[in-house]
Amino acid sequence: MVDSKFTAPLHAKLAEVTERVIERSRESRKDYLSKISTARQQGVTRARLSCGNLAHAYAASDQQDKSVLAVDRSANLAIVTSYNDMLSAHQPFHEYPEIIKQAARDAGAVAQVAGGVPAMCDGVTQGRDGMELSLFSRDLIAMATGVALSHDMFDGVICLGVCDKIVPGLLIGALAFGHLPTVFVPAGPMLTGLSNSEKVRVRQLYAEGKVGRKELLEAESQSYHSAGTCTFYGTANSNQMLMEIMGLHLPGSSFVNPGTALREQLTRAAVKQLADITALSANYTPLGEIIDERTLINGIVGLLATGGSTNHAIHIIAIARAAGVIINWQDMADLSEVVPLLCRIYPNGQADVNHFQAAGGMSLLIRELLSAGLLHNEVKTILGEGGLARYCDEPFLKEAQRGGGSTIDWRDGPVASLDEDVLGSCAKPFSVEGGLKLLKGNLGRSVIKVSAVKPEHRVVKAPAIIFEHQDEIKVKFEAGELEKDFVAVVRFQGPKANGMPELHKLTPVLGILQDRGFKVALVTDGRMSGASGKVPAAIHLSPEALDQGPIAKLREGDMIELDAEKSVLQVIGDDFLSREGVFYSAPATIGMGREMFAGFRALVGSAEDGASVFDV
């Protein structure tokens, strides 16, 4: 257990941002807490169901579980799972329900698979039409979680999810049932494969036509080679960090590899912990009380300190609003000024999450931030008392004294990094700032992640080249038309236009041109994701083009200034604002299921409001 000497008085900037978020959210948070208080009841939830309701709910259960569910003394835990066996990150969840059910029985409870949620992979759909469903899948997952829990049979929730939109969607859905205690149980990263530097090298060679598809596929397959999360620090692994630093994982559980004894025992321990915090216990800890203003600020700090995914500049806002908390990009930018970058994990470095875990992992990261006053310690977590300092502990296997098998032994985590090239300290950070900035100017508001952008590339002033689809940039590149300084403006990529797909195809081309010595940058109302890398990219630009944003008024050759040091994004000369926007008809949205999401495109809010279809 971490002694209080490892925590420090709260940093003044952290206190200032937290207080203004609390004040801004006062009424909406009050309404949310009132809602979940009304939903809570004494005793087991299923007590309010009729006999007919109950008979349907446990008809397929085995006799042992039926006998428990038939009386009103034991908790029933809902499993909401994103299992499928196509996606490496979610394939390990195949074994989890039986493990969870037995662990629940051992804890005097019952567990049922309440429902499944879709889990699509941006790695599979990148550059394809299916990517236009990706962002909307988050809110669909939230709805599916709500449907699973709507049976009103449950006293706690176990969320099985890992990747990009799945974890935010599960959390948003679970927050609608915030009176229920909830734990998130990860699957862990795959073992390290081909080095990230080699993977990038082959991708760039392929983009230049110097190697073929066979060589590219071989390199990709060596990188993504087994069950588990992709090992680079994109949105999936940012999700895992976020769930741990917000107190919804067990300490040290985010980056334990699949198929290991420790991974299984952590799953069992998570079930036991959930059973101990339901309304049937004196330790009742509902999800809606864990996710509050301080916890959400901690999540943002974690993202900044690790160089986390830019997707969370959208997702954490949507998560916060689901809990009645209002956060904006200015809050994130202000925190970024004082939160140091402590990690070098690809794409911000060459190491992967397995190296991060070995160097000290989450326990050391949290210890460092607490010791600098950059995290709220006095928050609720699934562990109950003790605050976030308990997350400086690490899990180890120990042999059970009776009956064989193993259990978890919690010990103090490391006090110093085992590899300072991967995990630094607040005294010796990789950067004194977190690397996420809010850009403002006559084009609107956007975010930029500069943690992987070298200082000499952070200021670009160059003429615009206009694209309305990411495929167009490769065509011009192959035609030799991009051998010059320019700002690539890729517009009509916002949530209302086409669901805001990630623009992965831009990265290799712009990276090659930057390596050739040209000043290049990207400005878009779309996304670049956790794979945002070495090229300066002003993303999530709001208002988007389809919403009459200034980006729709740009013309070829307009001089654009992107200055990440001064937080400026502007067109030189305001006269462009008097122009008519380009005539634009909606993109083709037929095929690959896109027509089914027309209602989402019509309802969705702006990126800075979380790009959500919910009016929360």
Secondary structure as UniProt FT lines:
FT   HELIX           4..6
FT   HELIX           12..24
FT   HELIX           26..39
FT   HELIX           45..48
FT   HELIX           51..58
FT   TURN            59..60
FT   HELIX           63..69
FT   STRAND          76..81
FT   TURN            88..90
FT   HELIX           91..95
FT   HELIX           96..106
FT   TURN            107..108
FT   STRAND          110..116
FT   HELIX           122..125
FT   TURN            126..127
FT   HELIX           129..133
FT   HELIX           134..149
FT   TURN            150..151
FT   STRAND          156..160
FT   TURN            164..165
FT   HELIX           166..175
FT   TURN            176..179
FT   STRAND          182..185
FT   HELIX           196..207
FT   TURN            208..209
FT   HELIX           213..223
FT   HELIX           235..245
FT   TURN            246..247
FT   TURN            251..252
FT   TURN            254..255
FT   TURN            258..259
FT   HELIX           261..275
FT   TURN            276..277
FT   TURN            279..280
FT   TURN            282..283
FT   HELIX           287..290
FT   HELIX           293..306
FT   TURN            310..311
FT   HELIX           312..322
FT   TURN            323..324
FT   HELIX           329..336
FT   TURN            337..338
FT   TURN            346..347
FT   HELIX           353..359
FT   HELIX           361..371
FT   TURN            372..373
FT   TURN            382..383
FT   TURN            385..386
FT   HELIX           388..392
FT   STRAND          393..399
FT   STRAND          406..412
FT   TURN            420..422
FT   STRAND          436..441
FT   TURN            442..443
FT   STRAND          444..449
FT   TURN            451..452
FT   HELIX           455..457
FT   STRAND          459..467
FT   HELIX           471..478
FT   TURN            479..482
FT   STRAND          486..490
FT   HELIX           495..498
FT   TURN            504..505
FT   HELIX           506..515
FT   TURN            516..517
FT   STRAND          520..524
FT   HELIX           529..531
FT   STRAND          537..542
FT   HELIX           545..547
FT   HELIX           550..553
FT   TURN            556..557
FT   STRAND          559..563
FT   TURN            564..567
FT   STRAND          568..571
FT   HELIX           574..578
FT   TURN            592..593
FT   HELIX           594..597
FT   HELIX           598..603
FT   HELIX           607..609
//
